[in-house]
C-alpha cells in the first residue's frame, strides 16, 4: 500500500481497526487475562441487579404493595431505608421488586430483538441475493424512525402496558442485531473454515449455525449487554411519560413519575428509583464496554452506527 | 459525486414514502378512532357512521393513504387536529420552532463543552484530569435523562429558585431542558473527541508532519484536529436528529411546547392526524440530517462517494 500522508479519519480508521491483527491468537489471549477494573465494577453492578431481582421476595422487608396509611411519606429511616410513599408503602421494597421488572424488561426485550434479528441477519448475509436486498431495505426503513419514536407509536397502537413496552422495544431493537449478524456473516462466508466445511459437504443450515454463528458470538454478546441497558432506559422513559408500565406496578420509571409530584416535599421518592436506574444502566454499559475490549477489540467504534 | 447525491436523495424520498405508509397503517385502527373522538363517547352507531363517512374513514386504507399523500404533496395539507380543529401543518410549524430553539441551545452547549473537555483530556491523556473526565463521561452516558431533569429541577428551581420549574416564554425557561439534553451529549462528545484525537495523533501523517519540523500548534490545528473532526460531525448530526425528533420525555417533563410533547399529548388525546403529521415531520427531519451528514462526509472525504453502497 502506498504511503498515504493526508489520510482523513473516520471511515478509513474504522476500516483499519476492522482488519484482523497480524497474530490474533497470542495478542488476544494476553488481553483476555487483563480484565480492567471497569469491567469488574460493571459485572458487580449487574450482579447486584440480578440478585436484587431474583431474591426480591426474600430480602424485601415489606410486601411491595402493603399500604400503611399511618406511615405515609416517611423520610428514610432504619425501618424504611428509602422512606415511604404517599400510601405508606415501603419504597425500598418497591425498588427491589422494581429490579425484578427491570430484569424482565431487559432480558425479554433484548431476546425479542436479538433472536429474529440475528436469524434474519445470518440468512441475509449468507445467501445474499434479492432476499437480502428486501430485508436490508426493510431494516433501513425501521431505522428511519429516530430513537423512541417507533416505540411510542407502537405502544400507542397496542395500548400502554409493561408487556406492550417490551414488545415495542423488541421490534425497535431488531435492526441493530440484524446488521451486526449480517455484516459478520458476509465477511465470514468466504473464510477458510467455511470453505472447508462446504468442501466436506456440510449443509448450509449447519454451516450457518455451527460454524458461522459461534464466530460471531463476541460482537453479538457485546451488543446484547449494551442493549440491555438501553432497553431498560427506554422502557423507563416510556413509563415515566405514561406510555409504559402503569402504576401501581413498581417499575422504576413509574416510581420516578410518582416521585416527580413530590419533588419539594419528599425528595426520596424520585431519588432512589433514579439511583437504581443509574447503577443498573452504568453496570450494563461498563460490562459491555469491558467485554468489547476483551472479546472483540476490532469492533471498537462501530457501535455508534 | 452528483450521482451519489442523487442516489441518496432518491433513497431518502422512497424511505419517507415507506415510513408514511407504515405510520398511516399502524395508527389506522387506534382503539377509539378519530370518529369516536369527534362524535363523543355517547354517540349512536348511526351518528358514528355519519362522522366516519364525513371524514372518509369508511374508505379502504390504501384509498385514504393515497388521498392523504395527494393532500400533502400538492396542497401541503396534513389534515386537521381532531381535538382543536386547527390545521396540523400550522400546529407542526409552531411546535417545530420551539423544538428547534431547544435543540440549537443544547447543541451549542454540547459542542462547546464536549470539544473543550475532550481536547483537554486528550492533551493530558493518562493524567488525573483525563481519568476524572472519562469517569464522569461514563457515568454521564448512563444517567437517565429524566432523572437528571428531576434533580436539576429540585436543585435549581425548587431549592435555589433561580430558574422556573417548567413552561416556556423567557430565556430562563430554556436553561434546564437544554442542559438536561446537552449533558449526555457532552459526555459522549468528550469521549469521542478524546479517542479520535488520540487515534489521529499516532497516525503516520502526523509523524511525518512532526518529522518535517512543524511546531506542535500547527500539527494539532492542521493535521490532528482536521482529521479527527469527521466522526464528531457524524455524531453531532445524529444527536441533532435525536433532539429534534426525540425529546419526548424532556419536553414532557418541562412542559416545553415542542414536537415531542405534541406527539405524546396527541397520543393521549387519540388525535390521530396530529400524530401522523408529527411522526412524518420528525422522519423527514431525521432523513434530511442523515443525508446532510453523509454528504458532508462525501465532501470531506472524497473516497466515500465512490464506495459501493
Interface residues (C-beta under 8 A of the other chain):
Chain A: X3 X4 X5 X6 X7 X8 X9 X10 X11 X12 X13 X38 X140 X141 X144 X145 X146 X147 X148 X149 X152 X153 X154 X156 X157 X159 X229 X233 X236 X237 X240 X241 X242 X243 X253 X256 X259 X260 X263 X264 X267 X270 X271 X273 X274 X277 X278 X281 X282 X285 X286 X289 X301 X304
Chain B: X15 X16 X18 X19 X22 X23 X26 X27 X30 X31 X138 X139 X141 X142 X143 X144 X145 X146 X147 X150 X151 X153 X154 X158 X195 X196 X199 X200 X203 X204 X205 X208 X227 X228 X229 X230 X231 X234 X235 X238 X241 X242 X245 X246 X248 X249 X252 X253 X263 X264 X267 X268 X275 X279 X282 X283 X286 X287 X297 X300 X301 X303 X304
